[in-house]
């Protein structure tokens, strides 16, 4: 048996997790990295849909939640998503104690906190299932846990750590009560939840977890195993809900973030999806009535992954609907005013962070800054163009690094890891990172049923 480090990355659209042997940073072997197959029903086994759907008599999770939400869209029903966005608000306790809106919870019985705890319990159950399905990990050992998060709220991520650990503690207690029912495609009955959730809150114990900043995790995966890895790094992380730019400096064994360089944009993958869909709608002369537009929009969103890849990678996509076809090119998207505004904001954010990290590198006598992109949008042309731009000033040099490191192509992965590595990068980097890179360790949990005392808000 071995000791392992597990890192959880619960993203806006998907959650990911990876395991590496304890001490992997100093004796790195690609064959020992274990990205976890969390999803049993999604298109990609490594990506678990971050979604909860409250149905008439049950709660569904993951892909099943999204499918049911789509089926009931005409009834103004939606799934709860974007947990990471909720967890980043300035007044987290108030947000957690707010009742879920009627479109998400028609029964009006759940606070946002409850639904997040339920999803985290589903995520923990999916992780346990994946560990048991891995022939190496199933042999046992001691697993130390950590999670990856952006540097939220002006550097107060470490201050939020106790709140996050408390939510994970309640989720673990709920998982212990309901067991494998959490990963059933049929979800869990409301009756079971109403009975088990208060018990879980009462029984919850502190979950010993570390916190690693996402930018630090990116620095870890890109420099592990490299003798000449750079001392300064700029990271562009484009996910579904946000695009984050951060800069780091490695000072001996420590890696620190340069907080003044950090910028978060609210436009990211979901925004690009909407731009593409709106451009198609604008050019679809046959879809003029509201119901036709709604039908075409639903078709576009259900196929958006393939459409976006064709537009961004191949330069164009041809779509068919109602016996008609329409072609959308990357140039069509780049002409969109909102998209151009996003690119301008992205360039300004990157240039701001780059100036700060280059100044720091120059002041420390370092000759280069490494630029890396992570997240689902890492390989998009405009992100790659951004980190590969030639600089007017040659010192320090800016060296673009590939979104997928060479070691992800190792034969041990049989070609399965490299294609999805950018989306798994944060979880993998977080599992590889040494203890010295953590922003927080452990955590304290208040007494059971300790609510904030803030009155419940209704939408």
MIKOLSE-21631 format. One line per 4 residues: their letters; for each residue x, z, y of C-alpha. Coordinates in Angstrom, 1 decimal. Last residue first. Layout:
BEGIN
A> X Z Y; ...
***
This chain:
BEGIN
XXXX> -35.6 -4.5 35.5; -36.0 -0.8 34.8; -33.6 1.9 35.6; -33.1 5.1 33.7
XXXX> -32.3 8.0 35.9; -28.6 9.0 36.0; -27.9 12.1 34.0; -24.9 10.4 32.4
XXXX> -26.0 11.0 28.9; -24.3 13.5 26.6; -26.4 13.2 23.5; -23.5 14.5 21.4
XXXX> -20.7 16.2 23.3; -18.2 14.0 25.1; -15.7 11.7 23.3; -12.0 11.7 24.0
XXXX> -9.7 8.8 23.4; -6.6 7.7 21.5; -4.0 5.6 23.3; -4.0 3.7 26.6
XXXX> -2.3 0.7 28.2; -0.5 -0.2 25.0; 2.7 -2.3 25.2; 5.0 0.6 24.0
XXXX> 3.0 0.8 20.8; 4.4 -2.5 19.7; 2.3 -5.7 19.9; 1.6 -7.6 16.7
XXXX> -2.1 -6.6 16.4; -2.7 -7.3 20.1; -1.1 -10.7 19.8; -3.3 -11.6 16.9
XXXX> -6.5 -10.4 18.7; -5.5 -12.2 21.9; -4.5 -15.4 20.2; -7.6 -15.8 18.1
XXXX> -9.2 -18.4 20.4; -6.0 -20.2 21.1; -5.2 -20.1 17.3; -8.2 -22.1 16.1
XXXX> -6.4 -25.3 15.1; -3.2 -23.5 14.2; -4.6 -21.0 11.7; -6.0 -23.2 8.9
XXXX> -3.1 -25.5 8.2; -2.2 -23.8 4.9; -1.5 -20.5 6.7; 1.5 -19.8 4.5
XXXX> 3.0 -23.1 5.5; 3.8 -21.9 9.0; 2.0 -23.8 11.7; 1.2 -20.5 13.6
XXXX> 5.0 -19.9 13.8; 5.4 -22.8 16.2; 3.2 -21.1 18.9; -0.2 -22.5 19.7
XXXX> -1.1 -22.6 23.4; 2.3 -24.3 23.9; 4.6 -22.7 26.5; 5.1 -24.1 30.0
XXXX> 8.5 -23.2 31.6; 8.4 -22.4 35.3; 11.9 -22.4 36.7; 12.9 -19.6 39.0
XXXX> 14.0 -21.4 41.0; 13.1 -25.1 41.2; 11.0 -25.0 44.3; 8.5 -27.8 44.7
XXXX> 7.1 -26.9 41.3; 6.1 -29.5 38.7; 2.7 -28.9 37.2; 2.7 -28.0 33.5
XXXX> 0.6 -24.8 33.8; -2.2 -26.6 35.8; -2.1 -29.8 33.8; -2.7 -27.7 30.6
XXXX> -5.7 -26.0 32.2; -7.1 -29.3 33.5; -6.5 -31.1 30.1; -8.4 -28.5 28.0
XXXX> -6.1 -26.8 25.4; -6.5 -23.2 26.6; -10.3 -23.4 27.1; -11.2 -21.3 24.0
XXXX> -8.8 -18.6 25.1; -5.1 -18.8 25.9; -2.8 -20.6 28.3; 0.9 -19.9 28.8
XXXX> 3.4 -20.1 31.6; 6.9 -18.7 31.2; 8.8 -17.7 34.3; 12.5 -18.5 34.6
XXXX> 15.9 -17.5 36.2; 15.8 -13.8 36.4; 17.7 -11.9 39.1; 15.3 -9.1 39.4
XXXX> 14.2 -10.1 42.9; 13.8 -13.7 41.6; 11.6 -12.6 38.7; 9.4 -10.6 41.1
XXXX> 9.1 -13.4 43.5; 8.2 -15.8 40.7; 5.6 -13.4 39.4; 4.0 -13.1 42.9
XXXX> 4.1 -16.8 43.7; 2.6 -17.6 40.2; -0.3 -15.3 40.7; -1.3 -16.9 44.0
XXXX> -0.7 -20.4 42.7; -2.9 -19.7 39.7; -5.7 -18.3 41.8; -5.5 -21.2 44.2
XXXX> -5.5 -23.7 41.4; -8.5 -22.1 39.8; -10.4 -22.0 43.0; -9.8 -25.7 43.6
XXXX> -10.7 -26.5 40.0; -13.9 -24.6 40.4; -14.8 -26.4 43.6; -14.2 -29.7 41.9
XXXX> -16.5 -28.6 39.1; -19.2 -27.7 41.6; -18.9 -31.1 43.3; -19.0 -33.1 40.0
XXXX> -16.6 -36.0 40.2; -14.4 -34.4 37.5; -17.3 -34.5 35.1; -17.8 -38.2 35.6
XXXX> -14.1 -38.7 35.3; -14.2 -37.0 31.9; -16.6 -39.6 30.8; -20.3 -39.4 29.8
XXXX> -22.0 -42.2 27.9; -25.7 -42.4 27.3; -27.8 -43.6 24.4; -31.4 -44.0 23.8
XXXX> -33.6 -43.7 20.7; -35.1 -40.4 21.8; -31.6 -38.9 22.4; -28.1 -40.3 21.7
XXXX> -24.9 -39.2 23.2; -21.6 -41.1 23.7; -18.6 -38.9 24.7; -15.6 -39.7 26.9
XXXX> -12.0 -38.9 27.6; -10.9 -38.2 24.1; -9.8 -34.6 24.7; -12.1 -33.4 27.5
XXXX> -15.2 -35.5 26.9; -15.0 -35.5 23.1; -14.3 -31.7 23.0; -17.1 -31.0 25.4
XXXX> -19.6 -33.0 23.3; -18.5 -31.4 20.0; -18.9 -27.9 21.4; -22.0 -28.9 23.4
XXXX> -24.1 -29.9 20.3; -26.8 -27.2 20.5; -26.5 -27.1 24.3; -27.1 -30.9 24.6
XXXX> -30.2 -30.8 22.3; -31.7 -27.9 24.3; -31.0 -29.7 27.6; -32.7 -32.8 26.2
XXXX> -35.8 -30.9 25.3; -35.9 -29.1 28.6; -35.5 -32.4 30.5; -38.3 -34.0 28.5
XXXX> -40.5 -31.0 29.1; -39.8 -31.1 32.9; -40.6 -34.8 33.1; -37.8 -37.1 34.2
XXXX> -35.9 -37.7 30.9; -35.8 -41.5 30.7; -33.3 -41.9 33.5; -30.7 -39.8 31.8
XXXX> -27.9 -39.9 34.3; -28.7 -36.7 36.1; -29.5 -35.0 32.8; -26.1 -36.0 31.5
XXXX> -24.4 -34.6 34.6; -26.4 -31.4 34.3; -25.3 -30.9 30.7; -21.6 -31.4 31.5
XXXX> -21.7 -29.0 34.4; -23.6 -26.5 32.3; -20.9 -26.6 29.6; -18.2 -26.3 32.2
XXXX> -19.8 -23.1 33.4; -20.1 -21.7 29.9; -16.3 -22.4 29.4; -15.2 -20.6 32.6
XXXX> -16.5 -19.8 36.1; -16.7 -16.2 37.2; -13.0 -16.3 38.2; -10.8 -13.3 37.7
XXXX> -7.5 -12.9 39.6; -4.5 -10.6 38.8; -1.3 -11.1 40.8; -1.5 -7.8 42.6
XXXX> -1.6 -6.0 39.3; 1.9 -7.1 38.1; 1.4 -6.2 34.4; 4.1 -4.3 32.7
XXXX> 5.9 -4.9 29.4; 8.3 -2.2 28.2; 11.2 -2.4 25.8; 13.6 -3.7 28.5
XXXX> 11.5 -4.5 31.6; 9.2 -7.4 30.6; 7.2 -8.6 33.5; 3.6 -9.8 33.5
XXXX> 1.3 -12.0 35.4; -2.5 -12.5 35.1; -5.1 -15.2 35.6; -8.5 -14.7 34.1
XXXX> -11.2 -17.3 33.6; -14.6 -15.7 32.9; -17.7 -16.1 30.7; -16.7 -18.4 27.8
XXXX> -13.0 -17.9 27.8; -10.2 -19.3 29.9; -7.1 -17.0 29.9; -4.3 -18.2 32.1
XXXX> -1.2 -16.1 31.6; 2.0 -16.0 33.8; 5.1 -14.6 32.1; 8.3 -13.0 33.2
XXXX> 11.2 -11.8 31.0; 11.3 -14.9 29.0; 11.8 -15.0 25.2; 15.3 -15.8 24.2
XXXX> 15.4 -14.2 20.7; 11.9 -15.2 19.8; 10.2 -13.4 17.0; 7.3 -12.3 19.2
XXXX> 7.3 -14.0 22.6; 4.0 -15.9 22.6; 2.1 -13.4 20.6; 3.1 -10.4 22.7
XXXX> 2.7 -12.0 26.1; -0.9 -12.9 25.1; -1.5 -9.3 24.0; -0.2 -8.2 27.4
XXXX> -2.6 -10.5 29.2; -5.4 -9.1 27.1; -4.6 -5.6 28.1; -4.1 -3.3 25.1
XXXX> -6.2 -0.2 24.5; -5.6 2.1 21.5; -8.3 3.5 19.2; -8.9 6.9 17.6
XXXX> -12.7 7.0 17.3; -14.0 10.3 18.6; -16.8 11.6 16.4; -20.4 10.6 16.4
XXXX> -22.8 12.8 14.5; -25.4 13.3 17.2; -25.3 9.7 18.4; -25.5 8.5 14.7
XXXX> -28.5 10.7 14.1; -30.2 9.3 17.3; -29.5 5.7 15.9; -30.7 6.3 12.4
XXXX> -34.5 6.8 12.7; -35.2 4.3 15.5; -32.7 1.9 13.8; -34.3 2.1 10.4
XXXX> -37.8 1.6 11.8; -36.6 -1.3 13.9; -35.6 -3.1 10.7; -32.1 -4.3 10.3
XXXX> -30.9 -7.9 10.2; -32.2 -10.5 7.8; -28.8 -12.2 7.6; -27.5 -8.8 6.2
XXXX> -24.3 -7.6 7.8; -25.7 -4.3 9.0; -27.5 -3.7 5.7; -24.0 -3.0 4.3
XXXX> -24.1 0.7 5.4; -27.0 2.2 7.4; -25.5 5.7 8.0; -21.8 4.9 8.1
XXXX> -22.5 2.0 10.4; -24.3 4.3 12.8; -21.4 6.7 12.9; -19.0 3.8 13.5
XXXX> -21.1 2.5 16.4; -21.3 6.0 17.9; -17.5 6.2 17.9; -17.1 2.6 19.2
XXXX> -19.3 3.5 22.2; -17.2 6.7 22.8; -14.0 4.6 22.6; -15.4 2.3 25.3
XXXX> -16.3 5.2 27.6; -12.9 6.9 27.1; -11.1 3.6 27.9; -12.9 3.1 31.2
XXXX> -10.1 5.0 33.1; -7.5 2.8 31.2; -9.4 -0.2 32.4; -9.2 1.1 36.0
XXXX> -6.8 -1.6 37.3; -9.1 -3.1 39.9; -12.2 -2.8 37.8; -11.1 -4.4 34.6
XXXX> -7.6 -5.2 33.3; -9.0 -7.4 30.6; -9.7 -5.9 27.2; -8.1 -5.8 23.8
XXXX> -9.0 -3.3 21.1; -6.9 -0.9 19.0; -7.1 0.4 15.5; -4.6 2.0 13.2
XXXX> -5.2 1.1 9.6; -3.7 3.2 6.8; -3.3 1.5 3.5; -5.6 -0.2 1.0
XXXX> -5.3 -2.9 -1.6; -8.1 -4.7 0.1; -5.7 -5.9 2.8; -3.7 -8.1 0.4
XXXX> -6.7 -9.7 -1.4; -8.7 -10.2 1.8; -12.4 -9.9 1.0; -12.4 -6.1 1.5
XXXX> -10.8 -6.6 5.0; -13.4 -9.2 5.9; -16.3 -6.9 4.9; -14.8 -4.0 6.9
XXXX> -14.4 -6.3 9.9; -18.1 -7.4 9.6; -19.2 -3.8 9.4; -17.2 -3.0 12.6
XXXX> -18.8 -5.9 14.4; -22.3 -4.9 13.2; -21.6 -1.4 14.5; -20.3 -2.9 17.8
XXXX> -23.5 -4.8 18.0; -25.7 -1.7 17.5; -23.6 0.3 20.0; -24.1 -2.5 22.6
XXXX> -27.8 -2.6 21.9; -28.1 1.2 22.4; -26.1 1.2 25.7; -28.3 -1.5 27.1
XXXX> -31.1 0.9 26.7; -33.6 0.2 24.0; -37.3 1.0 23.6; -39.0 -1.6 25.9
XXXX> -40.7 -3.3 23.0; -40.1 -6.8 24.4; -36.3 -6.1 24.3; -34.3 -9.2 25.5
XXXX> -36.9 -10.9 27.7; -38.3 -7.5 28.5; -35.0 -6.4 30.2; -32.8 -3.8 28.5
XXXX> -33.3 -0.4 30.0; -30.4 0.8 32.2; -28.3 3.6 30.9; -25.3 1.4 30.0
XXXX> -25.4 -0.1 33.5; -25.5 3.3 35.2; -22.5 4.5 33.1; -20.6 1.4 33.8
XXXX> -20.7 1.6 37.6; -18.1 -1.1 38.6; -19.3 -3.6 36.0; -16.7 -4.8 33.4
XXXX> -18.6 -3.6 30.3; -21.5 -5.9 31.2; -19.2 -8.9 31.3; -17.7 -7.9 28.0
XXXX> -21.1 -7.7 26.4; -21.8 -11.3 27.4; -24.8 -11.7 25.0; -28.2 -10.2 24.5
XXXX> -30.5 -12.8 22.9; -33.3 -14.4 24.8; -37.1 -14.6 24.6; -39.2 -16.5 27.2
XXXX> -41.8 -17.4 24.5; -40.6 -21.0 24.6; -37.1 -19.7 23.6; -38.5 -18.3 20.4
XXXX> -36.6 -20.6 18.0; -33.5 -20.6 20.1; -33.5 -16.7 20.1; -33.9 -16.8 16.3
XXXX> -30.9 -19.1 15.9; -28.8 -17.0 18.3; -29.6 -13.7 16.5; -28.8 -15.3 13.1
XXXX> -25.5 -16.4 14.5; -24.5 -12.9 15.3; -27.0 -10.0 15.0; -30.7 -9.6 14.3
XXXX> -32.9 -6.6 15.1; -36.2 -6.0 13.3; -39.9 -5.7 13.7; -40.9 -8.2 16.4
XXXX> -37.4 -9.4 17.1; -34.6 -7.9 19.2; -31.7 -10.4 19.2; -28.1 -9.3 19.4
XXXX> -25.2 -11.7 20.1; -21.4 -11.9 20.1; -21.0 -14.7 17.6; -18.2 -13.9 15.1
XXXX> -15.3 -16.4 15.1; -12.8 -16.5 12.2; -15.2 -18.1 9.8; -15.8 -21.1 12.2
XXXX> -19.1 -22.9 12.0; -20.9 -19.6 11.7; -22.6 -18.1 8.6; -20.2 -15.6 6.9
XXXX> -18.4 -14.7 10.1; -15.6 -12.1 10.3; -12.8 -14.0 8.6; -9.9 -11.8 9.7
XXXX> -6.6 -13.1 11.1; -3.9 -11.6 8.8; -0.3 -11.9 10.0; 2.1 -11.1 7.1
XXXX> 3.1 -14.7 6.5; 4.3 -15.0 10.1; 7.2 -12.5 9.4; 8.3 -10.4 12.4
XXXX> 10.6 -7.5 11.8; 10.6 -5.8 15.2; 7.1 -6.7 16.3; 5.7 -6.3 12.8
XXXX> 6.2 -2.6 12.9; 2.8 -1.8 11.4; 1.8 -4.8 9.4; -0.5 -7.2 11.2
XXXX> -4.3 -7.4 11.3; -6.6 -9.6 13.3; -10.0 -9.5 14.9; -12.3 -11.8 16.8
XXXX> -15.6 -11.6 18.7; -17.2 -14.6 20.1; -19.1 -15.7 23.3; -18.1 -13.1 25.8
XXXX> -15.2 -11.7 23.8; -14.8 -8.7 21.6; -11.1 -8.8 20.7; -10.4 -6.2 18.0
XXXX> -6.8 -5.4 17.0; -5.9 -3.9 13.6; -2.5 -2.4 12.9; -1.5 -1.9 9.3
XXX> 0.2 0.6 7.0; 1.1 -0.7 3.6; 0.0 0.0 0.0
***
